[in-house]
Amino acid sequence: MKLLIGYASTEGQSRKIARHIADKLMDQGHGIELLSLEDAEGLEPDRFDRAVLVASVHAGQYRKELSGFASDHRSWLDRHPVLFLSVSLAAAGHEAEDWRGLERIIDDFAEVTGWTPDRIEQVAGAYRPSRYDMFTRFIMRRIIASKDPGADLESDKEYTDWAALDRLIDDWMGG
Ligand SMILES: Cc1cc2nc3c(=O)[nH]c(=O)nc-3n(C[C@H](O)[C@H](O)[C@H](O)COP(=O)(O)O)c2cc1C
């Protein structure tokens, strides 16, 4: 099968997740294109049978290249199996209000682009102080200190559950 694995990432965790999926599916013999959605101009999606899109949430929204891609290729996306992975820190926790917020972000995205992904999964991302500017580090430290009191605020920390991600991909490919 030929798959497009597209990502929209700011600090690199969605890219890492996309690459992990690409490596896994390549090992299974599938044809893969791993693409930053920033570089999607001129892409001809008809070459692909399926797609995985991976995008992170920053301040309640996805990067604009994801919305641009979804709007540009809406008709292809509607006609093919697409797995949309929404990467966030809210998905690392169990707070009902945070999860409702994630649903609202998807609803807003669907309204703006006119495309509702047929399968959406929430994936826990990462805390990466090594990649934040001073202001972002200040904000993120406060968020992590309240959400994960045991975390070392000076060190990067991945919340992504790689084994669960592998199971999800196996399930989606089998379905
Ligand atoms: C400036 C900033 C804003 C963020 N806003 C949110 C948010 O609104 N909701 C959320 O759940 N996570 C938020 N996060 C956490 C990111 O979604 C998380 O760190 C993710 O792993 C980033 O993925 P990326 O490295 O692919 O960009 C934010 C992170 C940063 C640095």
The ligand as an ORCA input file, in Angstrom:
! r2SCAN-3c Opt
* xyz 0 1
  C       3.615     27.572     23.262
  C       2.929     26.234     23.475
  C       1.549     26.183     23.524
  C       0.906     24.944     23.746
  N      -0.442     24.923     23.788
  C      -1.073     23.745     24.092
  C      -2.495     23.706     24.208
  O      -3.208     24.688     23.995
  N      -3.057     22.519     24.565
  C      -2.305     21.401     24.802
  O      -2.863     20.375     25.154
  N      -0.960     21.401     24.638
  C      -0.335     22.545     24.308
  N       1.024     22.574     24.151
  C       1.785     21.321     24.267
  C       2.154     20.767     22.867
  O       1.000     20.357     22.165
  C       3.114     19.578     23.070
  O       4.287     20.042     23.663
  C       3.418     18.834     21.782
  O       4.240     17.736     22.092
  C       4.091     19.722     20.745
  O       4.290     18.985     19.580
  P       5.321     19.439     18.454
  O       6.696     19.266     19.087
  O       5.090     18.509     17.329
  O       5.005     20.851     18.118
  C       1.677     23.757     23.922
  C       3.083     23.838     23.866
  C       3.712     25.050     23.643
  C       5.213     25.098     23.606
*
